[in-house]
Amino acid sequence: MAGTTGRTVAVSGSASGIGRTLAELLRDRGDEVIGVDLRDADVRADLGTPEGRAAAVAGVLDRSGGTLDGVVACAGVSGPTPLTVAVNHFGAVALLAGLRPALARAGRPRAAAVGSISGTQPVDDDVLRACLDGDEPAALAAAEEAAGRGAGNRLYPSSKAALARWLRAASVSAEWAGAGIPLNAVAPGVVRTPMSEPLFADPKMREAMDRAVPMPLNGYAGPEVVAEALAWLISPANSHMAGQVVYVDGGAEASLRGPGAY
């Protein structure tokens, strides 16, 4: 990927999965990567709490000198608990928004987030509404209520749908597009990472997963497939994409939603 050598990029979730693979890919291409994660990272912080998000932003700004060429919000969790909403939506939004001024100081800044094919699946309306209102206490309370009535399986889709909707609205705003900062996302299908590995160990879960996320093109993906897409989204070559959710999913989204989506 020509032209990326010497860029400084912050990547959350850099200790494992897609984030780790992306960080390694960018470093191999000559970029300086500032990894953010709970452990084994340049900046150790918990994106599930407001204090942790503030620490993450401060740590990245300190290590970067206040200027960033790229930010990628990869960190995520998948359990049927309110933490999923806290990390996947509020953590990602806070990191991207908090580091936006540092991006604005760069010559060709880019930003991206990791969504999910699950963002097209049924969500909890109360959780989604509170996320889009930016009301974290209400979102977490709604998530707790959903988990309590056995609907915790909707929290991951809700968190990813909310992130995609926030991103699409923010991407064309004066703060992002108006400042020359492309903001986009990838939405993977089933990716073989430590987070998804328990699904593969259970034959019944694997069968259910295959029904929910059919991937006719080449089946399950490795994290490098998604990392390559993210690397292009934050490259200087991407000058005009804004607010796009790119499905890196083996055809799952097209299979599930069909031509009627357009």
C-alpha positions in Angstrom: 0.0 0.0 0.0 2.0 2.9 -1.3 2.3 6.1 0.7 1.6 4.8 4.2 5.2 4.6 5.4 5.8 6.9 8.4 2.1 7.3 9.4 1.0 7.1 13.0 -2.1 5.1 13.6 -3.9 4.3 16.9 -5.6 0.8 17.0 -7.8 -0.3 19.8 -8.2 -4.0 20.6 -4.6 -4.4 19.5 -3.8 -7.3 21.8 -5.8 -9.9 20.0 -8.0 -10.8 17.0 -8.6 -8.3 14.2 -6.9 -5.5 16.1 -3.7 -7.4 16.6 -3.6 -8.6 13.0 -4.1 -5.0 11.8 -1.4 -3.6 14.1 1.1 -6.2 12.8 0.1 -5.5 9.2 0.5 -1.7 9.6 3.9 -2.1 11.4 5.1 -4.4 8.6 4.2 -1.7 6.1 6.2 0.9 8.0 3.6 2.7 10.1 4.0 3.5 13.8 1.1 1.9 15.6 -0.1 2.9 19.1 -2.0 -0.1 20.4 -4.8 0.3 23.0 -6.1 -2.6 25.0 -6.7 -3.8 28.5 -3.2 -5.5 28.5 -0.2 -6.1 26.2 -0.6 -2.7 24.6 1.2 0.6 24.4 -1.8 2.3 26.1 -3.5 0.1 28.6 -7.1 1.2 29.3 -10.6 -0.1 29.7 -12.9 1.2 27.0 -15.9 -0.1 29.0 -15.8 2.9 31.4 -15.7 6.7 30.9 -12.5 6.9 33.0 -10.9 4.2 30.9 -11.9 6.0 27.6 -10.4 9.3 28.9 -7.2 7.5 29.8 -7.0 5.8 26.4 -7.4 9.2 24.6 -4.9 10.9 26.9 -2.4 8.0 26.5 -2.6 8.0 22.7 -2.3 11.8 22.5 0.8 11.7 24.7 2.5 9.0 22.6 1.6 10.6 19.3 2.5 14.1 20.2 -1.1 15.2 19.4 -1.2 14.3 15.7 -2.5 11.1 14.2 -2.8 9.9 10.6 -5.3 7.2 11.5 -7.5 5.8 14.2 -9.2 2.3 14.1 -11.7 1.3 16.7 -11.4 -2.5 16.8 -12.0 -3.3 20.4 -15.1 -5.3 21.1 -16.7 -7.9 23.3 -19.6 -10.2 22.6 -21.2 -11.4 25.8 -25.0 -11.0 26.6 -24.3 -8.3 29.2 -24.3 -4.5 29.3 -20.5 -4.5 29.0 -21.0 -5.3 25.3 -22.9 -2.1 24.8 -20.4 -0.1 26.9 -17.4 -1.3 24.9 -18.7 -1.8 21.4 -20.7 1.4 21.1 -19.7 3.9 23.7 -16.1 2.9 23.9 -15.7 3.1 20.1 -17.5 6.4 19.8 -15.5 8.0 22.6 -12.2 6.9 21.2 -13.0 8.1 17.7 -14.5 11.4 18.9 -11.8 12.0 21.5 -9.0 11.5 18.9 -10.7 13.4 16.1 -8.8 16.7 16.9 -5.5 14.8 16.6 -6.6 13.5 13.2 -7.6 17.0 12.0 -4.0 18.1 12.5 -2.6 15.5 10.0 -2.3 16.0 6.3 -4.4 13.0 5.1 -6.2 11.6 8.2 -8.4 8.6 8.1 -10.6 6.7 10.6 -12.5 3.4 10.7 -14.4 1.2 13.1 -15.3 -2.5 13.2 -19.0 -3.2 12.9 -20.6 -6.6 12.3 -23.0 -8.4 10.0 -25.0 -8.8 13.3 -25.8 -5.1 13.0 -28.4 -6.1 10.4 -30.1 -8.5 12.8 -33.0 -7.8 15.3 -32.0 -5.3 18.0 -33.3 -4.1 21.3 -35.1 -0.9 20.5 -34.6 0.7 23.9 -30.9 0.0 23.9 -30.5 1.3 20.4 -32.5 4.5 21.1 -30.4 5.3 24.2 -27.2 4.7 22.3 -28.2 7.0 19.6 -29.2 9.6 22.2 -25.7 9.3 23.7 -27.3 8.3 27.0 -25.0 5.6 28.4 -26.8 5.2 31.8 -30.1 4.6 30.0 -28.5 2.3 27.5 -26.8 0.2 30.2 -30.1 0.1 32.2 -32.0 -1.1 29.1 -29.3 -3.7 28.4 -29.5 -5.0 32.0 -33.3 -5.2 31.6 -32.9 -7.1 28.3 -30.5 -9.5 29.7 -32.7 -10.1 32.7 -35.7 -11.1 30.5 -33.5 -13.5 28.4 -32.9 -11.1 25.5 -29.2 -10.7 26.0 -28.5 -12.1 22.6 -29.8 -8.8 21.1 -27.2 -6.7 22.9 -24.3 -7.4 20.5 -26.4 -6.6 17.4 -27.8 -3.5 19.1 -24.3 -2.3 19.9 -23.1 -2.8 16.4 -26.2 -1.3 14.8 -25.9 1.8 17.0 -22.2 2.2 16.1 -23.0 2.0 12.4 -25.8 4.6 12.7 -23.7 6.9 14.7 -20.9 6.6 12.2 -23.1 7.3 9.2 -24.4 10.5 10.8 -21.0 11.7 12.0 -19.1 10.9 8.8 -20.8 13.6 6.8 -20.6 16.3 9.5 -18.5 19.4 9.6 -16.2 17.7 12.2 -15.4 14.7 10.0 -16.1 15.2 6.3 -15.9 18.9 6.6 -12.5 18.5 8.2 -11.3 16.2 5.4 -11.4 13.0 7.6 -13.0 10.0 5.9 -14.8 7.9 8.5 -16.0 4.4 7.6 -16.5 0.9 8.9 -16.1 -2.7 8.0 -18.8 -5.2 9.0 -17.3 -8.7 9.2 -19.2 -12.0 9.0 -17.8 -14.9 11.0 -14.1 -14.4 11.7 -12.0 -16.9 13.5 -10.6 -15.0 16.4 -10.3 -15.8 20.2 -13.7 -14.1 20.7 -15.5 -16.4 18.3 -13.6 -19.6 19.0 -16.1 -20.9 21.6 -18.7 -21.0 18.9 -16.7 -23.3 16.8 -16.2 -25.7 19.7 -19.9 -26.4 20.1 -21.5 -28.2 17.1 -24.9 -26.9 17.8 -23.7 -23.3 18.1 -21.7 -23.7 14.9 -24.8 -24.9 13.1 -26.9 -22.0 14.4 -24.1 -19.6 13.4 -24.0 -21.0 9.9 -27.8 -20.4 9.6 -27.6 -16.9 11.0 -24.5 -15.9 8.9 -24.4 -17.8 5.6 -21.0 -17.2 3.9 -21.2 -18.6 0.4 -17.9 -17.0 -0.7 -14.9 -18.8 0.8 -16.6 -19.5 4.1 -15.2 -18.3 7.5 -12.6 -15.5 7.3 -9.3 -15.1 9.1 -8.6 -11.8 10.8 -6.1 -10.9 8.1 -9.0 -10.5 5.6 -10.7 -7.9 7.7 -7.4 -6.2 8.6 -6.6 -5.7 4.9 -9.9 -4.0 4.3 -9.3 -1.7 7.3 -5.8 -0.9 6.1 -7.2 0.3 2.8 -10.0 2.4 4.5 -7.4 4.3 6.5 -4.9 4.6 3.6 -4.3 7.8 1.7 -5.8 6.0 -1.3 -9.2 6.3 0.3 -10.1 9.9 -0.4 -13.9 9.9 -1.0 -15.6 7.2 1.0 -17.6 8.5 3.9 -20.1 6.7 6.2 -19.8 3.4 4.4 -20.2 0.1 6.2 -18.3 -2.4 4.0 -19.4 -6.0 4.5 -16.4 -8.3 4.6 -18.6 -11.3 5.1 -18.4 -13.9 2.4 -21.7 -12.7 1.0 -23.7 -13.0 4.2 -25.3 -9.6 4.0 -26.4 -10.1 0.4 -27.7 -13.6 1.2 -29.7 -12.4 4.2 -31.1 -9.1 2.9 -31.2 -9.9 -0.8 -31.7 -7.3 -3.6 -34.5 -5.7 -1.7 -32.0 -3.8 0.5 -31.5 -1.5 -2.5 
